[in-house]
Amino acid sequence: MTSVSTDEFMAVNDTLSRFFLAFDDRDWQLMGDCLAPQLHIDYASSGREQPGTMSNQAFVQRRQNAVDNLNKHHSFSNLLLSKSAEGIKARCNYLILRFDSSERTEGDDFFHSCGAYEFVLSEVDVDGQLKITSITQRALRSWGNRQLHGGSRKS
């Protein structure tokens, strides 16, 4: 495992911070700016999207189409980085807080999740900015009203 420089660590931290903030703010342009033109995704551990490759536009569109009334707060911690042939590998823990913003009077008004993410980031275009080329989610636990979160509803 090859370590990364301080500048690389800061660049990865910045990219991941902007990526998670894009979910909270529903800033679809910012989300797309964090992603490579094509990326590998794997959300199978949460019962969602199976492993595969898609365009950054398709990834953003899927999140944009998940219309909900949730106020969200994504956070990450314990960021560990290493270099590989694919780029910079990043592993972090996550906590996603989701609260229903509608006028609910009965039942749970939240659906939260925690676990770990594994990312790969690379310089994929001439601007030299690190872009996310791979996202793997390792869900640990979710709790609350899963009906609030479209990607977690059971059929």
C-alpha positions as CSV (number, residue, x, y, z in Angstrom):
1,M,0.0,0.0,0.0
2,T,1.5,3.3,-1.1
3,S,0.7,6.4,1.0
4,V,-0.6,9.6,-0.5
5,S,0.7,13.2,-0.1
6,T,-0.9,15.8,2.0
7,D,-2.1,17.6,-1.1
8,E,-3.7,14.4,-2.4
9,F,-5.4,13.8,1.0
10,M,-6.8,17.3,0.9
11,A,-8.0,16.9,-2.7
12,V,-9.8,13.6,-1.9
13,N,-11.3,15.0,1.3
14,D,-12.6,18.1,-0.7
15,T,-14.1,16.0,-3.5
16,L,-15.9,13.6,-1.0
17,S,-17.1,16.6,1.1
18,R,-18.6,18.3,-2.0
19,F,-20.1,14.9,-3.2
20,F,-21.9,14.3,0.1
21,L,-23.0,18.0,0.3
22,A,-24.5,17.7,-3.1
23,F,-27.0,15.1,-1.8
24,D,-27.9,17.3,1.1
25,D,-28.4,20.4,-1.0
26,R,-29.8,18.6,-4.0
27,D,-27.1,20.3,-6.0
28,W,-27.1,18.0,-9.1
29,Q,-24.5,20.1,-11.0
30,L,-22.1,19.8,-8.0
31,M,-22.7,16.1,-7.8
32,G,-21.9,15.6,-11.5
33,D,-18.8,17.7,-11.2
34,C,-17.4,15.2,-8.6
35,L,-17.9,12.2,-10.8
36,A,-15.9,10.8,-13.7
37,P,-17.7,10.5,-17.1
38,Q,-18.2,6.8,-16.4
39,L,-18.2,5.2,-13.0
40,H,-18.6,1.8,-11.4
41,I,-21.2,1.6,-8.6
42,D,-22.1,-1.1,-6.1
43,Y,-25.0,-0.5,-3.7
44,A,-25.9,-4.2,-3.4
45,S,-25.2,-4.3,0.4
46,S,-28.2,-2.0,1.0
47,G,-30.5,-3.9,-1.4
48,R,-30.3,-1.2,-4.0
49,E,-28.4,-1.0,-7.3
50,Q,-26.3,-4.0,-8.2
51,P,-22.7,-3.6,-9.3
52,G,-22.3,-2.1,-12.8
53,T,-21.0,0.8,-14.8
54,M,-23.0,3.9,-15.7
55,S,-22.5,7.5,-16.9
56,N,-22.2,10.3,-14.4
57,Q,-25.4,11.7,-15.9
58,A,-27.3,8.5,-15.3
59,F,-26.0,8.4,-11.7
60,V,-27.1,12.0,-11.0
61,Q,-30.5,11.5,-12.8
62,R,-31.3,8.5,-10.6
63,R,-30.7,10.5,-7.5
64,Q,-32.6,13.5,-8.9
65,N,-35.6,11.2,-9.7
66,A,-35.7,9.9,-6.2
67,V,-38.2,12.7,-5.2
68,D,-38.8,12.7,-1.5
69,N,-39.6,15.1,1.4
70,L,-36.5,14.3,3.3
71,N,-34.1,16.7,4.9
72,K,-30.7,14.9,4.6
73,H,-27.4,15.2,6.3
74,H,-24.5,13.1,5.0
75,S,-21.3,12.9,7.0
76,F,-18.2,10.8,6.8
77,S,-15.3,10.0,9.0
78,N,-12.2,7.8,9.4
79,L,-10.9,8.6,5.9
80,L,-8.1,6.2,4.9
81,L,-6.3,6.6,1.6
82,S,-3.9,4.5,-0.5
83,K,-2.6,4.6,-4.0
84,S,-3.3,1.8,-6.5
85,A,-3.0,1.2,-10.2
86,E,-6.7,2.4,-10.5
87,G,-6.0,5.7,-8.7
88,I,-6.5,6.8,-5.1
89,K,-8.5,4.4,-3.0
90,A,-10.5,6.0,-0.3
91,R,-12.4,4.2,2.5
92,C,-14.6,6.1,5.0
93,N,-17.4,5.4,7.5
94,Y,-20.7,7.2,6.8
95,L,-23.7,8.3,8.7
96,I,-26.8,9.5,6.7
97,L,-29.5,11.2,8.7
98,R,-32.9,11.6,6.9
99,F,-35.8,13.4,8.4
100,D,-39.3,13.8,6.9
101,S,-40.0,17.5,6.2
102,S,-43.7,17.0,5.6
103,E,-46.5,17.5,8.1
104,R,-46.5,13.9,9.5
105,T,-48.4,13.3,12.6
106,E,-48.0,9.5,13.0
107,G,-45.1,7.1,12.9
108,D,-41.4,7.6,12.6
109,D,-40.4,10.7,10.7
110,F,-36.8,9.5,10.1
111,F,-34.8,6.9,8.3
112,H,-31.0,6.8,9.1
113,S,-28.2,4.6,7.8
114,C,-24.6,3.9,8.6
115,G,-21.8,1.9,7.1
116,A,-18.7,2.4,5.0
117,Y,-17.9,3.6,1.5
118,E,-15.1,2.6,-0.7
119,F,-14.2,5.1,-3.5
120,V,-11.7,5.2,-6.2
121,L,-10.7,8.7,-7.5
122,S,-8.5,9.5,-10.5
123,E,-7.6,12.5,-12.6
124,V,-9.7,11.7,-15.7
125,D,-9.6,15.0,-17.6
126,V,-7.3,17.8,-18.4
127,D,-8.3,20.0,-15.5
128,G,-6.3,17.8,-13.1
129,Q,-9.2,17.5,-10.6
130,L,-9.8,14.2,-8.9
131,K,-13.1,12.6,-9.9
132,I,-14.9,9.6,-8.4
133,T,-14.5,6.6,-10.7
134,S,-16.0,4.0,-8.4
135,I,-18.4,3.9,-5.4
136,T,-19.0,0.8,-3.3
137,Q,-21.3,1.1,-0.3
138,R,-21.0,-1.4,2.6
139,A,-24.2,-0.9,4.6
140,L,-24.0,-1.7,8.2
141,R,-27.4,-0.8,9.5
142,S,-30.5,1.3,8.8
143,W,-33.2,2.2,11.2
144,G,-36.5,4.1,11.2
145,N,-39.2,4.3,8.6
146,R,-37.8,2.8,5.4
147,Q,-41.0,3.9,3.5
148,L,-39.6,7.4,3.6
149,H,-36.6,6.5,1.4
150,G,-37.4,5.5,-2.1
151,G,-34.2,3.5,-2.6
152,S,-34.9,1.5,0.5
153,R,-38.5,0.6,0.2
154,K,-39.3,-3.1,0.0
155,S,-41.6,-4.2,-2.8
